[in-house]
Amino acid sequence: MRKSGWLVITGLLLTVICVSGVSAQSLEGKVIEHRLENGLTFLLYERHQAPIVACHIYVNVGSANDRLGETGIAHITEHIAFKGTPTIGTTNYEAEKQLLDKLDELWQQIDQERQKGDKADQQKLEQLQREFEQTQQNAAQYVVSEAYSKIMEENGAVGLNASTSRDETQYFVSLPANRLELWMMLEADRLAHTVPREFYKEREVILEERRMRTDAAPVGTLIEQFLATAFIAHPYGFPGIGWASDIENLTIHQLMEFFEAYYAPQNMVIAIVGDIDPDNVIRMAEKYFGVLPARSSDPRIRTVEPQQPGERRVQVEWDANPYLVIGYHRPSVNHEDDLVFDVISFLLSSGRTSQLYKHLVEEQQIAIHVQTIVAFPGKKYPTLFMVIGVPLAPHTIEELEAALFAELEKLKTESVDEQELQKVINNVEAGFINSLSSNSGLAAQLTFAQSVYGDWRSIEKQVEQIKQITAEDIMRVARTYFTKQNRTVAWLVNKNVE
């Protein structure tokens, strides 16, 4: 499945429901929570403005759950989820299944021979590879390409897609209200009977994706090296797409093992928002999803990144323009300081009136681009507050770095004007209100809150918390986290410039 970018707002700040007359305080009486006996949670919200519904599945597992040697497994699992089942995506599953089993056997033989290194029988390898390719072609004749997607789109679905981040895997779509039962039937079927067809073909697709976005991309390579430097223990340091050597050696057995371990009902939350009759939706949920077997699943990552003992630096040389990335370790979104980082990020880099843009782009003209990212690469676990900059020639990356450090130091000693702070809070509030104006936006936030905060009701609590942030909080957080010892700096430098 080809993926579009998917941004889930990091701290739920002011996720206020005030669209079409629904106020923040009325959410408690509007959301219906229903948990099946197998542990799968449904969150339902009625909106009858149009005969459409948004469906959002949040699987509480992401690429941070990949194991060393199997990096990329969460990502490829998401891709394979669109390949169908024994009844969807094939013209003859019985015949196809025999070929899929043979493919897996051939790959294991190829892998075993390759493991011999210099002693590998090259003639045998070539023969196995030819047989593998022929079997793959034979299996392809039974494949109905994009069958799941075509069924949904033929029934009026829009925005059908998925995404895998470090923290979660999400599947989402909007469709006519009278097609909701079709969606439920198809989703429950693929959760219960996913078939890893075209696995080896998809593995090559992901390898090519990695080559384009990372290996052949200077900034992609820089970010990968930056994260590997910033995290020495926690899997946030792994590339989300996976290391190339891991991807090319992933197996169907590993994928199905991952799927069974993490795609368990109690590890998923489904939100359905729109023109619905909740009682009818619950009936359908019980009918289609209630048959999924309960399985033990524990997606928690117990590895804790140790406190950084000093500044870390990494440099990537490329025939490209310079690029600067600075990261400071910060707590997860469940920490009391989380919302303060959102306000700091808005102050520093949101729009042309932000501090970094005014001071470094307009006044000093030392940069052509400055940006902050409030939580990267994840948010469920302690993560990074990032600052990115691109110097404007003839200014150097050293000059831009010094200027950015100076701006961060100001946060520690200069109190933010109360009027400016209130304006930031108002703007953040407006942005979050807008993020919930659509059915899909609300569905995404409900599943996020339930999965990460443990309760969708935490959405409303963010409203009051953000209003309590003071200028003193901003200075305190800046002093605590924006220190030399706590930072990692990455430079992209032009290898042809001395």
Secondary structure, 3 states (H helix, E strand, C coil): CCCCCCCCCCCCCCCCCCHHHCCHHHHHHCEEEEECCCCCEEEEEECCCCCEEEEEEEECCCHHHCCCCCCCHHHHHHHHCCCCCCCCCECCHHHHHHHHHHHHHHHHHHHHHHCCHHHCCHHHHHHHHHHHHHHHHHHHCCECCCHHHHHHHHCCCEEEEEEECCCCEEEEEEEEHHHHHHHHHHHHHHHHHCCCCCHHHHHHHHHHHHHHHHHCCHHHHHHHHHHHHHCCCCHHHCCCCCCHHHHCCCCHHHHHHHHHHHCCHHHEEEEEEECCCHHHHHHHHHHHCCCCCCCCCCCCCCCCCCCCCCCEEEEEEECCCCEEEEEEEECCCCCCCHHHHHHHHHHHHCCCCCHHHHHHHHHCCCEEEEEEEEEECCCCCCEEEEEEEEECCCCCHHHHHHHHHHHHHHHHHCCCCHHHHHHHHHHHHHHHHHHCCCHHHHHHHHHHHHHHHCCCCHHHHHHHHHHCCCHHHHHHHHHHHCCCCCEEEEEEEECCCC
